[in-house]
Amino acid sequence: MAKHQELITQAYHAFNSRDIDAVLNLLHPDVDWPNGWEGGYVKGHDEVRNYWLRQWQELNPNVTPVSFSEMPDGRINVTVHQFIKDLQDNVLADSSVRHIYTIDHEKIKRMDILPA
């Protein structure tokens, strides 16, 4: 699990730094990513890139992993603290949620969002 934890931690760091190319390098080409902002999922690097670039034009999210555990099916459960502001610096969310990751060939294949 240490390898997967490192991979996921790198993804959070790159996301919070707005280094989209670094994040995409950690994602499987056919990644399924939740659209936590508008609902549903986006698939693949191009859709993830478009989603995040659009989101960052309106929101300033910062997501920090708090704890990691491996689930019986091999997925990685990460409790995260999400702190989301709009571009006028108004706090929209300050809460914890769970991100469930599926790893395939050392790349993030899927992420799901669940309540903490």
C-alpha positions as CSV (number, residue, x, y, z in Angstrom):
1,M,0.0,0.0,0.0
2,A,2.9,2.4,0.6
3,K,3.4,2.7,-3.2
4,H,-0.2,3.5,-3.7
5,Q,-0.2,6.0,-0.9
6,E,2.8,7.8,-2.4
7,L,1.1,7.9,-5.8
8,I,-2.1,9.4,-4.4
9,T,-0.3,11.9,-2.2
10,Q,1.6,13.1,-5.3
11,A,-1.7,13.6,-7.1
12,Y,-3.1,15.7,-4.2
13,H,0.0,17.8,-4.2
14,A,-0.1,18.4,-7.9
15,F,-3.8,19.1,-7.8
16,N,-3.4,21.7,-5.0
17,S,-0.5,23.3,-6.9
18,R,-2.7,23.4,-10.1
19,D,-0.1,21.4,-12.0
20,I,-2.6,19.6,-14.2
21,D,0.0,17.9,-16.3
22,A,1.7,16.3,-13.3
23,V,-1.7,15.0,-12.1
24,L,-2.7,13.6,-15.5
25,N,0.7,11.8,-15.6
26,L,-0.5,9.9,-12.5
27,L,-3.9,9.0,-13.9
28,H,-4.7,6.0,-16.2
29,P,-5.5,7.1,-19.7
30,D,-9.1,5.8,-19.3
31,V,-9.6,7.2,-15.8
32,D,-13.1,7.6,-14.4
33,W,-13.1,10.8,-12.3
34,P,-16.0,12.1,-10.3
35,N,-17.3,15.5,-11.2
36,G,-17.8,16.5,-7.5
37,W,-18.8,20.0,-8.6
38,E,-21.6,19.4,-11.1
39,G,-22.3,15.6,-10.6
40,G,-21.6,12.5,-12.7
41,Y,-18.2,11.4,-13.9
42,V,-15.7,12.5,-16.5
43,K,-13.6,9.9,-18.4
44,G,-10.0,10.1,-19.8
45,H,-7.4,12.8,-19.6
46,D,-9.0,15.3,-21.9
47,E,-12.3,15.3,-20.0
48,V,-10.5,15.5,-16.6
49,R,-8.3,18.4,-17.9
50,N,-11.4,20.3,-19.2
51,Y,-13.3,19.7,-16.0
52,W,-10.5,20.9,-13.7
53,L,-9.7,24.0,-15.8
54,R,-13.3,25.0,-15.8
55,Q,-13.6,24.4,-12.1
56,W,-10.5,26.4,-11.3
57,Q,-12.0,29.4,-13.1
58,E,-14.7,29.5,-10.5
59,L,-13.4,27.7,-7.4
60,N,-10.2,27.4,-5.3
61,P,-10.3,23.9,-3.8
62,N,-7.5,22.6,-1.6
63,V,-7.8,18.9,-0.7
64,T,-5.5,17.3,1.9
65,P,-5.2,13.6,2.7
66,V,-5.7,12.9,6.4
67,S,-5.6,9.0,6.5
68,F,-5.2,6.1,4.2
69,S,-6.4,2.5,4.5
70,E,-6.6,-0.5,2.1
71,M,-10.0,-2.0,1.6
72,P,-10.5,-5.8,1.3
73,D,-10.9,-5.5,-2.5
74,G,-7.6,-3.6,-2.8
75,R,-9.0,-0.2,-3.3
76,I,-7.5,2.6,-1.3
77,N,-9.7,4.6,1.1
78,V,-8.5,8.1,1.8
79,T,-10.1,10.5,4.3
80,V,-9.5,14.0,3.1
81,H,-10.1,17.5,4.4
82,Q,-11.5,19.7,1.7
83,F,-11.3,23.4,2.0
84,I,-13.1,25.1,-1.0
85,K,-13.4,28.8,-1.6
86,D,-14.8,30.8,-4.5
87,L,-12.5,33.3,-6.3
88,Q,-13.7,36.1,-4.0
89,D,-12.3,34.2,-1.0
90,N,-15.6,33.1,0.4
91,V,-15.5,29.7,2.1
92,L,-17.9,27.3,0.4
93,A,-16.8,24.0,2.1
94,D,-14.7,23.1,5.1
95,S,-15.3,19.4,5.6
96,S,-14.1,15.9,5.4
97,V,-15.0,13.3,2.8
98,R,-13.7,9.9,1.7
99,H,-12.0,9.3,-1.7
100,I,-11.9,5.7,-2.8
101,Y,-9.2,5.0,-5.4
102,T,-8.8,2.1,-7.8
103,I,-5.2,1.6,-9.0
104,D,-4.4,-0.1,-12.3
105,H,-0.9,-0.6,-13.6
106,E,0.4,1.9,-11.0
107,K,-1.9,4.6,-12.3
108,I,-5.1,6.0,-10.7
109,K,-7.9,4.3,-12.7
110,R,-11.0,5.6,-10.7
111,M,-11.9,7.8,-7.8
112,D,-15.2,7.8,-6.0
113,I,-16.4,10.3,-3.4
114,L,-18.3,9.1,-0.3
115,P,-19.3,10.8,2.9
116,A,-16.7,10.7,5.7
